[in-house]
Amino acid sequence: MQRSTARRFVRRPLIVKTGSTLPGLRERRGDYEDWIAAGMGLARDAVDVVSVHEGEPLPDPASVSGVVVTGSSAMVSHREDWSEQAAAWLADAVGGRTPLLGICYGHQLLAHALGGRVGPNPGGREIGTVTVELYEASRSDALLGDLPGEIVVQVTHVESVLELPAGACLLAGSAADPHHAFSIGDNCWGVQFHPEFDADVIRAYLDARREIIRAEGIDPEPLRRAARDSPHGPALLRRFAALLAG
């Protein structure tokens, strides 16, 4: 009996890239996809990346094991063509039960794709190392359930999810943004914070946004001094990787 030489098709994680980090930081530390893969405990060449903001086409959602959508300096509320096309793809992926994690811009884009509302945060810019409270619903959540009631994470955003999609479960919030994490069903999540950032990265953002932050009435120096590393973001990414692995 002749043994088949056909290779078994293995689905891989997909990172949907919606932007890039600061140029100097990218040269020194890599980009979003590098940090996300590392946080998930995966080699960089073990994940696929599609740069939708540069016009690259997305695959059939059923062909990937799961999806992480990155942050971006773009604004979901501007509804750029590439962003709206990615939103439609995300809606299809959710409908097909592809495991999905949206980060910052990805969190907002996911909410928008499913009928939520995104716009400027009424509280203004949120940036730095912050404490996010996990609500009671997170205790039984497959992704957040093992985290403590308060987590320390890195954030930088001026837009937020203002209204959650119908059927969403609110999981976490901060003093500046009540919609820091939500789920849809049992395999789709959005988080406003950056689980892939560490203190070095958020300090770089504080330095790059220094004059803008000051013009908004925020002193960046205390925020820079308060920046600190935390195990909570990496723990979330490792848990998402574990969910993909089954």
N, C-alpha and C positions, 0 to 999 in steps of 0.2 A: 504494500500500500504506500503510495507516494505521499510524503508529507508536504502540506502547503507551505510555500515560501512567502506567502502574502504577510505583510507586517500588520499587526493589529493596530487599528487607529486609536490613539490615546488623546483624549481632549485635554487641553491645557488652559490654565488661567489666562485671561485677557485683561490688560490694562488699557482702558480707554483714556487717552491723553488729551486733555482739553486746554493745555497750556504748558509753559515751562517756568521754572523757578528763576531767580535773579541770575543774570549772566555770570557775575563773578562767583557766586555760590555754585553755579552749575560747573564751572571750570574746576573748582576746588573740591566739590563733594559729589558731583553727579546731579541727576534730575529726579523728579517725582517717582518715575518708574523704578529707579535704582533703590530709593529709600523704601518704597512699598514692597518690592520683592524681598529686600533684606529683612524688613519687619515681619514678613510672612514666613521667614526662614527658608526662602527659596533662592537658588542661584539666579542671577539676572537672565541667563539664557534658558531658564525653565519657564519663563512667561513670555507671552506675545504682547506686543504694544502696537496700537493703532492711534496715530496722531490725527484725530478728527478735526482739530483746529487748522491743520495744514491740508485738509481735503482728502485724507486717506480713507478708503472705504472700509466699512465694518463688515465682519463676516456674519453668517447665519448664527444667531444666538445659540442655537442647539449644538453648534460645533465646538463650543468652549465649555470648560468645566465650571467657570464662574467669571465674574466681571468685577473689577474695581475701576471706578471713575475718579480721575484726579481733580485736583484744584486747578485754578486758572486766575489770571489777572483780568479776564473778561467778566462781563456782567450778564447773568441769565436774563435779566429784565430787558436787555438790548435786543434779544431775540435774533441774533445773527443767524444766517442761513445754516452754517455748519452746526450750530448749537441746536437749532430746531430739528434738523435732520437726526442728530444724535438723540434728542429727546424722543422722537418717534421710535427710534430703534430701541431705546430703553423701555418704552411702554410695551413693545413686542416681546422683549426679553423677560420682563416681569410676567406678562401673560403666559409665556412659555415655561415659567418657573425656573428660569436660569438664576442661580444664586448671584446676588448683586450687592455691592457695597459702594455707595457714593460718598466721596470725601469733599467737604467744603463746596466748591462749585458743583461737584458731582452730586452732593446732597441736595443742593438747591435745584439742579437740573432734573434730578429724579422726582422731586416734589412737583415741579412744573409739569413734567411729562405725564404725571398721574392725576393732574387736575388741581394741584395746590397753587398757591400764589406766592411769588417771590418779588422782593423789592428792597429798597434801602432800609436798613435796620433803624427803627425809630430811635433807638438808643445810641446811634452813631457807630463809629468804628470800634471793633473789639479786637485787640491785638495783645499778644504776650502769653505768659503762662497763667492759666486760669483754673479755677476749681469748677467742675461741672457736677451737678447733683443728678444722680440716677434715681428716677422715680420708681414707685412701687411696681409698676408694670415690667420694669427691667429685670426683676428678681427671677422671673421664669423665662426670660428671653434667651434664645439659643446662643446669641452672640455676646450680649452684655451681662448675662446672668452670673458669671463668675467674678465680675469686678466688684469692688467695694461700693458703698453707697455714695461716696464722693470720689471723683477721680481728678487727677492733675494732668492737664493736656495743654498743647500749644494751639493758639488760634490767631488768625489774621483774616478779617473779612469786613466789608462794609454793607453787603447785602445779606439778607436772611430769608428763611422761609417764614412768611407772614401768616399764611393759612395752610394747614396740613391737607393733603389729599383726603378725600372721603375714604373711610375705612382704615386710615393710618392709626397706629398706636404710638402715642408720645412716650418716649423712654427717658429723656434727659433734658436738662436746661441749665443755664447759668444766670447770673444776675443781670447780664446784658442781653441774653437771648434765650427765651423760654423753649425754643424748638431746636435744641442741640442734637437730638437723636430721635429717630422714629423708625418704625418697621412697617412693612406691608406684608401680611401673611407671615410665613415662618422662614423665609429665605431671602428677604430683601430689606436692606437697611440704608439709611442716610445718616451721616454724622457731620455736623458743621465743623467740628474741631479737626485737627490734623494729626492722626495717630502715627504718621510716618515722620513727623518733625521731632527734632530734639532741641535742647536749649541753644546749641550753637546756631542752628538754622533760624530759630525765632529771633535771636540777637541780630543776625544778619538782616532780617526783615525790619526790625526796629531801626537799625542803622540806615537802611536804604529809604525808609519812610520818615526819617527823623523830622525833616522840615514840614512835611505834610501833616504829621501828627501834631507838631507844635502849633501849626496854623489852625488846627481843629480844637485847640485848647487843652491838649494832652501833653504832659511832660514825659518824654520817652525815657529819661534816665532812671526813674524808679522802676519802670517796667523792665528795663534792661538788667538792672541789679537783681530783680526778683525772678528772672528767667532761670528755670532749673529743669533738670531731667526728671523723668518719671517712668516707671515701668508700665503704666496703664495703656498708653498707645500701642507699644509693641505687643502687649498681651492681647489686645483686641485683634490686631492683624494676624497673630499666630492662631487665634481662635477661628478667624475666618478661613485661614488656610486649612485648619483641621476639619472644618465643616465641608470644604470642597473635597478633601481627601476621603471623606466618608468615615 
